[in-house]
């Protein structure tokens, strides 16, 4: 019976040691957060600012940017269409590609 008691005592000592280490680490995390030491929250915030610099995170701003780009594209298409209507663009076919219709005799 002496061996079972020593095993239980050894288990309790080990368990108490592990729990003490866990408690100390949790206390360190709490202290780090309250004092304001650099940690995961600052790193996470820095990561967000990098993504914000690369793109638009606000959906409303993103939509407005898309609308502005579509307006620019419409203006360019209007100019191109006006050139076609005036006949300012001439198309000259140098070599006609073979098509299926030509080979069938349609």
C-alpha positions in Angstrom: 0.0 0.0 0.0 3.0 2.3 0.5 3.6 2.4 -3.3 0.1 3.5 -4.1 0.4 6.4 -1.6 3.7 7.5 -3.1 2.3 7.4 -6.6 -0.6 9.6 -5.6 1.7 12.0 -3.8 3.9 12.1 -6.9 1.0 12.8 -9.2 -0.3 15.6 -7.0 3.1 17.2 -6.9 3.4 17.0 -10.7 -0.2 18.3 -11.1 0.4 21.2 -8.7 3.6 22.1 -10.6 1.9 22.1 -13.9 -1.1 24.2 -12.6 1.4 26.7 -11.0 3.2 27.1 -14.4 -0.2 27.6 -16.2 -1.3 30.1 -13.6 2.0 32.0 -13.9 1.6 32.2 -17.7 -1.9 33.4 -17.5 -0.9 36.1 -15.0 1.9 37.1 -17.4 -0.7 37.5 -20.3 -3.0 39.6 -18.1 -0.1 41.8 -17.0 1.1 42.2 -20.5 -2.3 43.3 -21.7 -2.9 45.8 -18.9 0.6 47.3 -19.0 0.5 47.7 -22.8 3.5 45.7 -23.8 3.7 44.9 -27.5 2.0 41.6 -28.2 -0.4 39.8 -30.5 -3.0 42.6 -30.5 -0.6 45.1 -31.9 0.8 42.7 -34.4 -2.8 41.9 -35.5 -3.5 45.6 -35.8 -0.4 46.1 -37.8 -1.4 43.3 -40.2 -4.8 45.0 -40.7 -3.2 48.3 -41.6 -1.0 46.6 -44.2 -4.1 45.1 -45.9 -5.9 48.5 -45.7 -3.0 50.1 -47.4 -3.1 47.6 -50.3 -6.9 47.7 -50.8 -10.2 49.2 -49.8 -11.8 47.6 -46.8 -14.8 49.7 -46.7 -17.5 48.3 -49.0 -19.1 51.7 -49.7 -15.7 53.1 -50.8 -15.1 50.1 -52.9 -18.4 50.4 -54.7 -17.8 54.2 -55.2 -14.4 53.4 -56.8 -16.0 50.8 -59.1 -18.7 53.3 -60.1 -16.1 55.9 -60.9 -14.1 53.4 -63.0 -17.3 52.4 -64.9 -18.0 56.0 -65.6 -14.5 56.4 -67.0 -14.9 53.3 -69.2 -18.3 54.7 -70.5 -16.6 57.9 -71.4 -13.9 56.1 -73.3 -16.5 53.9 -75.1 -18.5 57.0 -76.1 -15.4 58.6 -77.6 -14.6 55.4 -79.5 -18.2 55.0 -80.7 -18.2 58.7 -81.9 -15.1 57.9 -84.0 -16.8 54.9 -85.6 -19.9 57.0 -86.3 -17.9 59.8 -88.0 -16.0 57.3 -90.0 -12.7 58.4 -88.6 -11.6 54.8 -88.2 -10.7 52.7 -91.2 -10.3 49.0 -91.1 -8.3 47.2 -93.8 -8.3 43.4 -93.9 -4.9 42.3 -95.2 -5.4 38.6 -94.8 -8.8 36.9 -94.3 -8.6 34.0 -91.9 -10.1 30.7 -93.0 -13.5 30.1 -91.6 -15.8 27.1 -91.5 -18.4 28.8 -93.7 -15.9 29.3 -96.5 -14.7 25.7 -96.4 -18.4 24.4 -96.5 -19.2 26.6 -99.4 -22.0 28.6 -97.8 
